[in-house]
Amino acid sequence: MPDGYTYVLSEAASEFAFRLPPAEQKRLAYACRQLTRNPSREGDYATTDTAGRRLQNLLLDDWVLTYWADHAVRELRIIEVVQV
């Protein structure tokens, strides 16, 4: 995949991140940046949103990140982060 993707957090993902301690915020930001290096990465499982878009769900330690790649604008849309 081409370089230059950025990640965008949804409101729900941002609220989750803001509640984390600073060290965990940094860990989450690092994980998101790593995902932008391979925006087409398959998650551990896929789901579909109400618009019919295929969402990837990736288990990272004690979080599940739900995301999709918007290749038209070169963004990785992280729509949900949940603690497991």
C-alpha positions in Angstrom: 0.0 0.0 0.0 1.1 3.5 -0.6 2.6 5.6 2.2 0.9 8.6 3.7 -2.2 7.2 5.4 -3.3 8.8 8.5 -5.7 7.6 11.2 -8.9 9.2 12.2 -10.7 8.4 15.5 -14.5 8.5 15.6 -16.1 10.3 18.5 -16.6 7.0 20.4 -13.0 6.0 19.9 -11.8 9.5 20.9 -13.8 9.4 24.1 -12.3 5.9 24.9 -8.8 7.3 24.3 -9.4 10.4 26.4 -10.3 8.3 29.4 -7.1 6.3 29.3 -4.0 7.2 31.4 -1.3 9.0 29.4 0.9 6.0 29.0 -2.0 4.0 27.6 -3.0 6.9 25.3 0.5 6.7 23.8 0.3 2.9 23.4 -3.1 3.4 21.6 -1.7 6.1 19.3 1.3 3.9 18.5 -1.0 1.0 17.6 -3.0 3.3 15.3 0.1 4.6 13.6 1.3 1.0 13.0 -2.1 0.2 11.4 -1.6 3.1 8.9 1.5 1.3 7.6 -0.7 -1.4 6.2 -4.2 0.0 5.9 -5.5 -3.1 4.1 -4.5 -5.4 7.0 -7.1 -8.0 7.7 -8.3 -8.0 11.3 -8.9 -11.1 13.5 -12.5 -11.0 12.3 -14.8 -8.9 10.1 -18.2 -7.3 10.6 -20.4 -5.1 8.5 -21.8 -1.7 9.5 -25.3 -0.4 8.6 -24.0 1.1 5.4 -22.8 -2.3 4.3 -19.1 -1.4 4.8 -16.8 -4.3 5.8 -15.2 -3.5 9.1 -12.0 -5.1 10.4 -11.8 -6.0 14.1 -8.2 -6.4 15.5 -7.4 -7.8 18.9 -4.4 -5.9 20.3 -3.5 -7.0 23.8 -6.5 -6.0 25.9 -8.3 -3.9 23.2 -10.3 -4.6 20.1 -9.9 -1.9 17.4 -12.6 -1.7 14.8 -11.6 0.1 11.6 -11.9 0.5 7.9 -9.6 2.0 5.3 -10.9 4.9 3.3 -8.5 4.6 0.4 -10.0 7.6 -1.5 -8.7 10.0 1.1 -5.9 7.8 2.5 -7.3 7.5 6.0 -7.7 4.6 8.4 -11.0 5.2 10.1 -10.9 3.8 13.6 -14.5 3.7 14.7 -14.4 1.9 18.0 -11.9 0.8 20.6 -13.2 -1.5 23.4 -11.5 -3.0 26.4 -11.6 -6.8 26.5 
